[in-house]
């Protein structure tokens, strides 16, 4: 990508996501993705406010949703390097350093969500009566932060799949063991 056009592989990715590669130039889409990676980013800012670009509500919502699912990280990574860019070539690392408290809160909420899923399975199996109270529920404000980490760590993705498979098969002990491993790896990402 040269900032003005997409390469063939990127066009295929955009079409798979149902985004028009002609209307959505790399600079425009990159600005939108960067906007929605920030905490508290709103659709209003890019449709009617003072956001980085002006786009339709439909496009803004679509990019917001795709970004929150972690499907738009490649747009940021595919950009040409410029003077003064992040030395690791990964804009999300700059985001991590810019919002360390938000990343830490998102990781803590995700870890609590893993335990909540395990407790729900225990209650469904009759092995537990009630949930342990959680301070914060994992939600849409946390998702971009946690998904940014999962998108860059294949080991974490494998553990998440293993956790889900253990829960689906009813193996609560394995699921809890895997959730502890996931928690330790996530803590490693946010603590440096």
Secondary structure by P-SEA (a helix, b strand, c coil): cccccccaaaaaaaaaaccccccccaaaaaaaaaaaacccccccccccccccccccaaaaaaaaaaaaacccaaaaaaccccccccccccaaaaaaaacaaaaaaaaaaaaaaaaaaaaaaaaaaccccccccccccccccaaaaaaaaaaacaaaaaaaaaaaaaaaacaaaaaaaaaaaaaaaaaaaaac
